[in-house]
Amino acid sequence: SWGIKPDLSFGGAVGLMFLMLGCALPIYNQYWPLFVLFFYILSPIPYCIARRLVDDTDAMSNACKELAIFLTTGIVVSAFGLPIVFARAHLIEWGACALVLTGNTVIFATILGFFLVFGSNDDFSWQQW
């Protein structure tokens, strides 16, 4: 599993590069898309909380995990919707919107990859970090 860590960090760096290009290129020069950083931070929180609160043998654990996935999906959809709303409101250009959406795709794929690689291991604990 050591070989996947550089790949995840590279994916995060590429995603943030697309976000910064959508903001800082001289033809765009608007920093409104940086608000999607809040969605990057918020997206894993419901699932992490649900994993720590529930036990797999509990009947309510399935409902709690489903709620966490629903909330996470709402956060991810909002992250994709915000640049589109900004572009339609003429706060940013459509090219900047495309760059931000590309960055969103890469970042959320990286977050998903992290949870697929490190989330399935039962003996994984946060104390390893």
DSSP file (Angstrom, degrees, kcal/mol; ACC not computed):
  #  RESIDUE AA STRUCTURE BP1 BP2  ACC     N-H-->O    O-->H-N    N-H-->O    O-->H-N    TCO  KAPPA ALPHA  PHI   PSI    X-CA   Y-CA   Z-CA
    1    1 A S    >>        0   0    0      0, 0.0     3,-0.7     0, 0.0     4,-0.6   0.000 360.0 360.0 360.0  -8.8    0.0    0.0    0.0
    2    2 A W  T >4  +     0   0    0      1,-0.2     3,-0.7     2,-0.2     0, 0.0   0.844 360.0  60.2 -67.1 -31.8    3.0    2.3    0.2
    3    3 A G  T 3> S+     0   0    0      1,-0.2     4,-0.6     2,-0.2    -1,-0.2   0.706  97.7  58.2 -70.5 -19.6    3.1    2.7   -3.6
    4    4 A I  H <> S+     0   0    0     -3,-0.7     4,-2.1     1,-0.2    -1,-0.2   0.742  88.9  73.9 -83.3 -22.7   -0.4    4.2   -3.7
    5    5 A K  H <X S+     0   0    0     -3,-0.7     4,-2.3    -4,-0.6     5,-0.2   0.917  96.2  47.3 -60.8 -46.5    0.3    7.2   -1.4
    6    6 A P  H  > S+     0   0    0      0, 0.0     4,-2.3     0, 0.0    -1,-0.2   0.871 111.0  54.1 -63.0 -32.1    2.4    9.1   -4.0
    7    7 A D  H  X S+     0   0    0     -4,-0.6     4,-2.2     2,-0.2    -2,-0.2   0.901 109.1  47.3 -67.0 -39.6   -0.4    8.5   -6.5
    8    8 A L  H  X S+     0   0    0     -4,-2.1     4,-2.2     2,-0.2    -1,-0.2   0.906 113.3  47.4 -68.0 -41.2   -3.0   10.0   -4.2
    9    9 A S  H  X S+     0   0    0     -4,-2.3     4,-2.2     2,-0.2    -2,-0.2   0.875 111.0  52.0 -68.8 -34.9   -0.9   13.0   -3.4
   10   10 A F  H  X S+     0   0    0     -4,-2.3     4,-2.5    -5,-0.2    -2,-0.2   0.906 108.8  51.1 -65.2 -40.7   -0.2   13.5   -7.1
   11   11 A G  H  X S+     0   0    0     -4,-2.2     4,-2.4     1,-0.2    -2,-0.2   0.908 110.5  48.9 -62.5 -41.6   -3.9   13.4   -7.8
   12   12 A G  H  X S+     0   0    0     -4,-2.2     4,-2.3     1,-0.2    -1,-0.2   0.898 111.5  49.4 -63.6 -40.1   -4.6   16.0   -5.2
   13   13 A A  H  X S+     0   0    0     -4,-2.2     4,-1.9     2,-0.2    -2,-0.2   0.896 111.4  48.5 -67.0 -39.9   -1.9   18.2   -6.5
   14   14 A V  H  X S+     0   0    0     -4,-2.5     4,-2.1     2,-0.2    -2,-0.2   0.912 111.4  50.5 -66.8 -41.6   -3.2   18.0  -10.1
   15   15 A G  H  X S+     0   0    0     -4,-2.4     4,-1.9     1,-0.2    -2,-0.2   0.918 111.7  46.7 -62.4 -43.5   -6.8   18.7   -8.9
   16   16 A L  H  X S+     0   0    0     -4,-2.3     4,-2.6     1,-0.2    -1,-0.2   0.830 108.1  57.7 -67.6 -31.1   -5.7   21.8   -7.0
   17   17 A M  H  X S+     0   0    0     -4,-1.9     4,-2.6     2,-0.2    -2,-0.2   0.923 106.2  48.4 -64.2 -43.1   -3.6   22.9  -10.0
   18   18 A F  H  X S+     0   0    0     -4,-2.1     4,-2.0     2,-0.2    -2,-0.2   0.907 111.7  50.5 -62.8 -40.1   -6.7   22.9  -12.2
   19   19 A L  H  X S+     0   0    0     -4,-1.9     4,-0.9     1,-0.2    -2,-0.2   0.931 112.1  46.5 -62.4 -45.3   -8.6   24.8   -9.5
   20   20 A M  H  X S+     0   0    0     -4,-2.6     4,-3.5     1,-0.2     3,-0.5   0.877 109.8  53.8 -66.2 -36.9   -5.8   27.4   -9.3
   21   21 A L  H  X S+     0   0    0     -4,-2.6     4,-1.4     1,-0.2    -1,-0.2   0.893 105.5  54.4 -63.5 -37.6   -5.6   27.7  -13.1
   22   22 A G  H  < S+     0   0    0     -4,-2.0     8,-0.3    -5,-0.2    -1,-0.2   0.733 119.8  33.6 -66.6 -21.1   -9.3   28.4  -13.2
   23   23 A C  H  < S+     0   0    0     -4,-0.9     7,-0.8    -3,-0.5    -2,-0.2   0.856 122.9  37.0 -96.9 -45.5   -8.7   31.2  -10.8
   24   24 A A  H  < S+     0   0    0     -4,-3.5    -3,-0.2     5,-0.2    -2,-0.1   0.535  75.8 115.2-100.1  -8.4   -5.4   32.7  -11.5
   25   25 A L  S >X S-     0   0    0     -4,-1.4     4,-2.3    -5,-0.3     3,-1.7  -0.390  73.0-122.0 -60.6 140.6   -4.9   32.7  -15.3
   26   26 A P  T 34 S+     0   0    0      0, 0.0    -1,-0.1     0, 0.0    -2,-0.0   0.785 110.5  57.0 -58.7 -28.0   -4.8   36.3  -16.5
   27   27 A I  T 34 S+     0   0    0      1,-0.1    -2,-0.1    66,-0.0    -3,-0.0   0.739 120.6  28.6 -76.3 -19.0   -7.8   35.8  -18.9
   28   28 A Y  T <4 S+     0   0    0     -3,-1.7    -4,-0.1    -7,-0.2    -1,-0.1   0.855  72.4 167.1-101.7 -60.4  -10.0   34.7  -15.9
   29   29 A N     <  +     0   0    0     -4,-2.3     2,-0.4     1,-0.2    -5,-0.2   0.787  34.5 121.4  50.5  39.1   -8.5   36.5  -12.9
   30   30 A Q        -     0   0    0     -7,-0.8    -1,-0.2    -8,-0.3    -5,-0.1  -0.999  46.5-163.2-129.6 135.4  -11.4   35.8  -10.5
   31   31 A Y    >   +     0   0    0     -2,-0.4     3,-1.3     1,-0.2     4,-0.2   0.207  59.5 107.8-106.0  15.5  -11.0   33.9   -7.3
   32   32 A W  G >   +     0   0    0      1,-0.2     3,-1.9    59,-0.2    -1,-0.2   0.847  69.2  67.2 -59.9 -35.5  -14.7   33.0   -6.7
   33   33 A P  G >  S+     0   0    0      0, 0.0     3,-1.9     0, 0.0    -1,-0.2   0.674  78.0  82.5 -63.9 -12.7  -14.1   29.3   -7.5
   34   34 A L  G X  S+     0   0    0     -3,-1.3     3,-1.8     1,-0.3     4,-0.3   0.681  71.0  80.5 -64.6 -13.8  -11.9   28.9   -4.4
   35   35 A F  G X> S+     0   0    0     -3,-1.9     3,-1.1     1,-0.3     4,-0.5   0.714  75.7  72.8 -64.4 -18.4  -15.1   28.5   -2.4
   36   36 A V  H <> S+     0   0    0     -3,-1.9     4,-1.6     1,-0.2     3,-0.3   0.667  77.2  78.4 -70.8 -13.1  -15.1   24.8   -3.6
   37   37 A L  H <> S+     0   0    0     -3,-1.8     4,-1.8     1,-0.2    -1,-0.2   0.855  87.0  58.8 -60.6 -33.5  -12.3   24.2   -1.2
   38   38 A F  H <> S+     0   0    0     -3,-1.1     4,-2.4    -4,-0.3    -1,-0.2   0.890 104.0  50.7 -61.2 -38.3  -14.9   24.1    1.6
   39   39 A F  H  X S+     0   0    0     -4,-0.5     4,-2.1    -3,-0.3    -1,-0.2   0.853 105.8  55.3 -69.0 -33.8  -16.6   21.3   -0.2
   40   40 A Y  H  < S+     0   0    0     -4,-1.6    -1,-0.2     1,-0.2    -2,-0.2   0.890 113.2  42.4 -63.1 -38.1  -13.3   19.4   -0.4
   41   41 A I  H  < S+     0   0    0     -4,-1.8     4,-0.3     1,-0.2    -2,-0.2   0.889 117.9  45.1 -74.8 -39.9  -12.9   19.6    3.3
   42   42 A L  H >< S+     0   0    0     -4,-2.4     3,-1.0     1,-0.2    -2,-0.2   0.771  93.7  79.1 -76.7 -26.5  -16.5   18.8    4.1
   43   43 A S  T 3< S+     0   0    0     -4,-2.1     4,-0.5     1,-0.3    -1,-0.2   0.848  96.4  39.9 -60.3 -41.3  -17.0   15.9    1.8
   44   44 A P  T 3> S+     0   0    0      0, 0.0     4,-2.2     0, 0.0    -1,-0.3   0.654  96.0  84.3 -82.1  -9.8  -15.4   13.1    3.9
   45   45 A I  H <> S+     0   0    0     -3,-1.0     4,-2.5    -4,-0.3     5,-0.2   0.913  86.4  48.9 -63.3 -47.9  -16.7   14.3    7.2
   46   46 A P  H  > S+     0   0    0      0, 0.0     4,-2.4     0, 0.0    -1,-0.2   0.918 114.6  45.6 -60.3 -40.7  -20.1   12.6    7.2
   47   47 A Y  H  > S+     0   0    0     -4,-0.5     4,-2.2    21,-0.3    -2,-0.2   0.890 112.4  50.6 -69.8 -37.6  -18.8    9.2    6.3
   48   48 A C  H  X S+     0   0    0     -4,-2.2     4,-1.5     2,-0.2    -1,-0.2   0.904 112.0  47.8 -65.2 -40.4  -15.9    9.4    8.8
   49   49 A I  H  X S+     0   0    0     -4,-2.5     4,-1.7    -5,-0.2    -2,-0.2   0.924 111.8  49.8 -64.9 -43.8  -18.3   10.3   11.5
   50   50 A A  H  X S+     0   0    0     -4,-2.4     4,-1.9    -5,-0.2    -2,-0.2   0.883 108.7  52.6 -64.3 -37.9  -20.7    7.4   10.6
   51   51 A R  H  < S+     0   0    0     -4,-2.2    -1,-0.2     1,-0.2    -2,-0.2   0.842 113.1  44.0 -66.5 -32.2  -17.8    4.9   10.5
   52   52 A R  H  < S+     0   0    0     -4,-1.5    -1,-0.2    -5,-0.2    -2,-0.2   0.750 115.8  47.0 -84.1 -23.7  -16.7    5.9   14.0
   53   53 A L  H  < S+     0   0    0     -4,-1.7     2,-0.2    -5,-0.1    -2,-0.2   0.816 103.3  62.8 -88.0 -31.5  -20.2    6.0   15.5
   54   54 A V     <  -     0   0    0     -4,-1.9     2,-0.4    -5,-0.2     3,-0.0  -0.599  65.3-140.9-104.0 157.4  -21.8    2.8   14.3
   55   55 A D    >   -     0   0    0     -2,-0.2     3,-1.4     1,-0.1     6,-0.3  -0.899  21.8-128.3-109.1 142.3  -21.0   -0.9   14.7
   56   56 A D  T 3  S+     0   0    0     -2,-0.4     6,-0.1     1,-0.3    -1,-0.1   0.735 107.9  55.7 -65.0 -22.0  -21.4   -3.3   11.8
   57   57 A T  T 3  S+     0   0    0      4,-0.1    -1,-0.3     3,-0.0     2,-0.2   0.636  87.3  98.0 -84.4 -13.6  -23.6   -5.6   13.8
   58   58 A D  S X  S-     0   0    0     -3,-1.4     3,-0.6     1,-0.1     4,-0.5  -0.512  70.4-141.4 -78.0 141.0  -26.1   -2.9   14.7
   59   59 A A  T >> S+     0   0    0      1,-0.2     3,-0.6    -2,-0.2     4,-0.6   0.803 102.5  55.7 -70.7 -29.4  -29.3   -2.6   12.6
   60   60 A M  H 3> S+     0   0    0      1,-0.2     4,-2.3     2,-0.2    -1,-0.2   0.637  87.5  80.2 -77.5 -13.1  -29.2    1.2   12.7
   61   61 A S  H <> S+     0   0    0     -3,-0.6     4,-2.6    -6,-0.3    -1,-0.2   0.874  88.9  53.7 -63.5 -35.7  -25.7    1.2   11.3
   62   62 A N  H <> S+     0   0    0     -3,-0.6     4,-2.2    -4,-0.5    -1,-0.2   0.918 110.2  46.4 -65.2 -42.3  -27.0    0.7    7.8
   63   63 A A  H  X S+     0   0    0     -4,-0.6     4,-2.2     2,-0.2    -2,-0.2   0.886 112.8  50.4 -66.7 -38.4  -29.3    3.7    8.1
   64   64 A C  H  X S+     0   0    0     -4,-2.3     4,-2.1     2,-0.2    -2,-0.2   0.916 112.0  46.7 -66.6 -42.6  -26.6    5.8    9.6
   65   65 A K  H  X S+     0   0    0     -4,-2.6     4,-2.4     2,-0.2    -2,-0.2   0.884 111.0  52.4 -66.5 -38.2  -24.2    4.9    6.7
   66   66 A E  H  X S+     0   0    0     -4,-2.2     4,-2.3     2,-0.2    -2,-0.2   0.900 109.4  49.4 -64.4 -40.2  -26.8    5.6    4.1
   67   67 A L  H  X S+     0   0    0     -4,-2.2     4,-2.6     2,-0.2    -2,-0.2   0.902 110.5  50.8 -63.9 -40.7  -27.5    9.0    5.6
   68   68 A A  H  X S+     0   0    0     -4,-2.1     4,-2.4     2,-0.2   -21,-0.3   0.905 111.0  47.8 -63.8 -41.4  -23.7    9.7    5.6
   69   69 A I  H  X S+     0   0    0     -4,-2.4     4,-2.4     2,-0.2    -1,-0.2   0.891 111.2  51.7 -66.5 -38.6  -23.5    8.7    1.9
   70   70 A F  H  X S+     0   0    0     -4,-2.3     4,-2.1     2,-0.2    -2,-0.2   0.931 111.9  45.8 -62.4 -46.2  -26.6   10.9    1.1
   71   71 A L  H  X S+     0   0    0     -4,-2.6     4,-2.0     2,-0.2    -2,-0.2   0.900 112.5  50.8 -64.5 -40.7  -25.0   13.9    2.8
   72   72 A T  H  X S+     0   0    0     -4,-2.4     4,-2.4     1,-0.2    -1,-0.2   0.903 108.9  51.7 -63.2 -40.8  -21.7   13.3    1.1
   73   73 A T  H  X S+     0   0    0     -4,-2.4     4,-2.6     1,-0.2     5,-0.2   0.897 108.2  51.8 -62.8 -40.6  -23.4   13.1   -2.2
   74   74 A G  H  X S+     0   0    0     -4,-2.1     4,-1.9     1,-0.2    -1,-0.2   0.887 110.3  48.6 -62.3 -39.2  -25.1   16.4   -1.6
   75   75 A I  H  X S+     0   0    0     -4,-2.0     4,-1.8     2,-0.2    -2,-0.2   0.911 112.6  47.6 -67.0 -42.6  -21.8   18.0   -0.8
   76   76 A V  H  X S+     0   0    0     -4,-2.4     4,-1.5     2,-0.2    -2,-0.2   0.918 111.9  49.2 -66.4 -43.7  -20.2   16.6   -3.9
   77   77 A V  H  X S+     0   0    0     -4,-2.6     4,-2.0     1,-0.2    -1,-0.2   0.884 109.9  52.7 -63.2 -37.4  -23.1   17.7   -6.2
   78   78 A S  H  X S+     0   0    0     -4,-1.9     4,-2.4     1,-0.2    -1,-0.2   0.872 104.6  55.7 -64.9 -36.4  -22.9   21.2   -4.6
   79   79 A A  H  < S+     0   0    0     -4,-1.8    -1,-0.2     1,-0.2    -2,-0.2   0.846 112.4  42.5 -65.5 -32.7  -19.2   21.4   -5.4
   80   80 A F  H  X S+     0   0    0     -4,-1.5     4,-0.7     1,-0.1    -1,-0.2   0.793 115.4  50.3 -80.9 -28.5  -20.0   20.7   -9.0
   81   81 A G  H  X S+     0   0    0     -4,-2.0     4,-2.4    -5,-0.2     5,-0.2   0.832  96.8  67.7 -78.7 -32.5  -23.0   23.0   -9.1
   82   82 A L  H  X S+     0   0    0     -4,-2.4     4,-2.5     1,-0.2     5,-0.2   0.911 100.5  46.1 -59.8 -47.3  -21.3   26.1   -7.5
   83   83 A P  H  > S+     0   0    0      0, 0.0     4,-2.3     0, 0.0    -1,-0.2   0.863 112.3  52.8 -64.6 -31.6  -18.9   26.9  -10.5
   84   84 A I  H  X S+     0   0    0     -4,-0.7     4,-2.4     2,-0.2    -2,-0.2   0.910 109.7  47.7 -67.7 -41.4  -21.8   26.4  -12.9
   85   85 A V  H  X S+     0   0    0     -4,-2.4     4,-1.8     2,-0.2     6,-0.2   0.912 111.7  51.0 -64.0 -42.0  -23.9   28.9  -10.9
   86   86 A F  H  <>S+     0   0    0     -4,-2.5     5,-2.7    -5,-0.2     6,-1.1   0.901 111.4  47.7 -61.0 -40.6  -21.0   31.3  -10.9
   87   87 A A  H ><5S+     0   0    0     -4,-2.3     3,-1.2     1,-0.2    -2,-0.2   0.902 111.5  49.1 -69.3 -40.0  -20.5   31.0  -14.6
   88   88 A R  H 3<5S+     0   0    0     -4,-2.4    -1,-0.2     1,-0.3    -2,-0.2   0.801 110.2  51.8 -68.9 -27.6  -24.3   31.5  -15.3
   89   89 A A  T 3<5S-     0   0    0     -4,-1.8    -1,-0.3    -5,-0.2    -2,-0.2   0.394 115.1-119.9 -86.7   3.0  -24.2   34.6  -13.1
   90   90 A H  T < 5S+     0   0    0     -3,-1.2    -3,-0.2     2,-0.2    -2,-0.1   0.759  80.3 122.9  63.2  28.1  -21.2   35.9  -15.1
   91   91 A L  S   <S+     0   0    0     -5,-2.7     2,-0.3    -6,-0.2    -4,-0.2   0.803  81.2  17.6 -81.5 -32.5  -19.0   36.0  -12.0
   92   92 A I  S    S-     0   0    0     -6,-1.1    -2,-0.2    -9,-0.1    -1,-0.2  -0.894  89.0-102.7-131.5 163.7  -16.5   33.7  -13.8
   93   93 A E     >  -     0   0    0     -2,-0.3     4,-1.9   -71,-0.2     5,-0.1  -0.436  30.3-115.5 -81.4 160.6  -15.9   32.7  -17.4
   94   94 A W  H  > S+     0   0    0      1,-0.2     4,-2.2     2,-0.2     5,-0.1   0.819 115.9  57.3 -68.3 -30.2  -17.0   29.3  -18.8
   95   95 A G  H  > S+     0   0    0      2,-0.2     4,-2.0     1,-0.2    -1,-0.2   0.901 106.8  48.2 -64.9 -40.3  -13.4   28.3  -19.4
   96   96 A A  H  > S+     0   0    0      2,-0.2     4,-2.4     1,-0.2    -2,-0.2   0.883 109.3  54.2 -64.8 -37.9  -12.7   28.8  -15.7
   97   97 A C  H  X S+     0   0    0     -4,-1.9     4,-2.6     1,-0.2    -2,-0.2   0.914 107.4  50.1 -61.3 -42.9  -15.8   26.8  -14.9
   98   98 A A  H  X S+     0   0    0     -4,-2.2     4,-2.1     1,-0.2    -1,-0.2   0.900 110.6  49.3 -63.7 -40.5  -14.5   23.9  -17.0
   99   99 A L  H  X S+     0   0    0     -4,-2.0     4,-2.3     2,-0.2    -1,-0.2   0.906 112.1  48.1 -65.0 -40.6  -11.1   24.0  -15.3
  100  100 A V  H  X S+     0   0    0     -4,-2.4     4,-2.6     2,-0.2    -2,-0.2   0.902 110.7  50.8 -67.5 -40.3  -12.7   24.0  -11.9
  101  101 A L  H  X S+     0   0    0     -4,-2.6     4,-2.2     2,-0.2    -1,-0.2   0.876 110.1  50.5 -65.0 -36.5  -15.0   21.1  -12.8
  102  102 A T  H  X S+     0   0    0     -4,-2.1     4,-2.1     2,-0.2    -2,-0.2   0.921 111.0  48.7 -64.8 -43.3  -12.0   19.2  -14.1
  103  103 A G  H  X S+     0   0    0     -4,-2.3     4,-2.8     1,-0.2    -2,-0.2   0.894 109.3  53.3 -61.9 -40.0  -10.2   19.9  -10.8
  104  104 A N  H  X S+     0   0    0     -4,-2.6     4,-2.8     1,-0.2     5,-0.3   0.922 107.9  50.7 -59.5 -44.7  -13.3   18.7   -8.9
  105  105 A T  H  X S+     0   0    0     -4,-2.2     4,-1.8     1,-0.2    -2,-0.2   0.920 113.6  44.3 -61.0 -44.4  -13.4   15.5  -10.8
  106  106 A V  H  X S+     0   0    0     -4,-2.1     4,-2.0     2,-0.2    -2,-0.2   0.923 115.1  47.8 -68.1 -43.9   -9.7   14.8  -10.0
  107  107 A I  H  X S+     0   0    0     -4,-2.8     4,-2.4     1,-0.2    -2,-0.2   0.936 113.9  45.5 -64.5 -46.9  -10.0   15.8   -6.3
  108  108 A F  H  X S+     0   0    0     -4,-2.8     4,-2.4     1,-0.2    -1,-0.2   0.836 111.4  53.1 -69.9 -30.3  -13.1   13.8   -5.6
  109  109 A A  H  X S+     0   0    0     -4,-1.8     4,-2.4    -5,-0.3    -1,-0.2   0.873 109.9  49.6 -66.7 -35.9  -11.6   10.8   -7.5
  110  110 A T  H  X S+     0   0    0     -4,-2.0     4,-2.2     2,-0.2    -2,-0.2   0.910 110.9  48.3 -67.3 -42.8   -8.6   11.1   -5.2
  111  111 A I  H  X S+     0   0    0     -4,-2.4     4,-2.0     2,-0.2    -2,-0.2   0.917 112.9  48.6 -63.5 -42.7  -10.7   11.3   -2.1
  112  112 A L  H  X S+     0   0    0     -4,-2.4     4,-2.2     1,-0.2    -2,-0.2   0.911 109.9  52.3 -62.3 -42.5  -12.7    8.2   -3.3
  113  113 A G  H  X S+     0   0    0     -4,-2.4     4,-2.3     1,-0.2     5,-0.3   0.885 106.6  53.8 -61.0 -38.9   -9.4    6.4   -4.0
  114  114 A F  H  X S+     0   0    0     -4,-2.2     4,-2.9     1,-0.2     5,-0.4   0.936 111.3  44.5 -60.5 -46.0   -8.2    7.2   -0.5
  115  115 A F  H  X S+     0   0    0     -4,-2.0     4,-1.3     1,-0.2     5,-0.2   0.825 113.2  50.9 -71.8 -29.7  -11.3    5.6    1.1
  116  116 A L  H  < S+     0   0    0     -4,-2.2     4,-0.4    -5,-0.2    -1,-0.2   0.880 117.8  38.7 -71.9 -36.8  -11.2    2.6   -1.2
  117  117 A V  H  < S+     0   0    0     -4,-2.3    -2,-0.2    -5,-0.2     4,-0.2   0.933 132.5  22.4 -78.4 -47.1   -7.6    1.9   -0.4
  118  118 A F  H  < S+     0   0    0     -4,-2.9     3,-0.3    -5,-0.3    -3,-0.2   0.624 114.4  64.6 -99.2 -14.3   -7.5    2.7    3.3
  119  119 A G  S  < S+     0   0    0     -4,-1.3    -3,-0.2    -5,-0.4    -1,-0.1   0.724  93.9  58.4 -84.4 -21.2  -11.2    2.3    4.3
  120  120 A S  S    S+     0   0    0     -4,-0.4     2,-0.5    -5,-0.2    -1,-0.2   0.635  80.9  98.6 -84.7 -12.5  -11.6   -1.4    3.6
  121  121 A N    >   -     0   0    0     -3,-0.3     3,-1.0    -4,-0.2    -4,-0.0  -0.642  58.7-160.3 -79.8 121.1   -8.9   -2.4    6.1
  122  122 A D  T 3  S+     0   0    0     -2,-0.5    -1,-0.2     1,-0.2    -2,-0.0   0.820  89.0  51.0 -73.4 -30.8  -10.4   -3.5    9.4
  123  123 A D  T 3  S+     0   0    0      2,-0.0     2,-0.3     0, 0.0    -1,-0.2   0.294  82.8 120.3 -91.3  13.2   -7.2   -3.1   11.4
  124  124 A F    <   +     0   0    0     -3,-1.0     2,-0.3    -6,-0.1    -6,-0.0  -0.581  39.1 179.5 -76.3 134.4   -6.6    0.4   10.1
  125  125 A S    >   -     0   0    0     -2,-0.3     3,-1.5     1,-0.0     4,-0.2  -0.974  38.7-125.1-135.2 152.8   -6.5    3.1   12.8
  126  126 A W  G >  S+     0   0    0     -2,-0.3     3,-1.2     1,-0.3    -1,-0.0   0.618 102.7  77.5 -71.0 -11.8   -6.0    6.8   12.7
  127  127 A Q  G 3  S+     0   0    0      1,-0.2    -1,-0.3     2,-0.2    -3,-0.0   0.667  77.8  73.9 -72.2 -14.4   -3.1    6.4   15.2
  128  128 A Q  G <         0   0    0     -3,-1.5    -1,-0.2     1,-0.3    -2,-0.2   0.734 360.0 360.0 -68.5 -20.9   -0.9    5.2   12.3
  129  129 A W    <         0   0    0     -3,-1.2    -1,-0.3    -4,-0.2    -2,-0.2   0.468 360.0 360.0 -83.2 360.0   -0.7    8.7   11.0
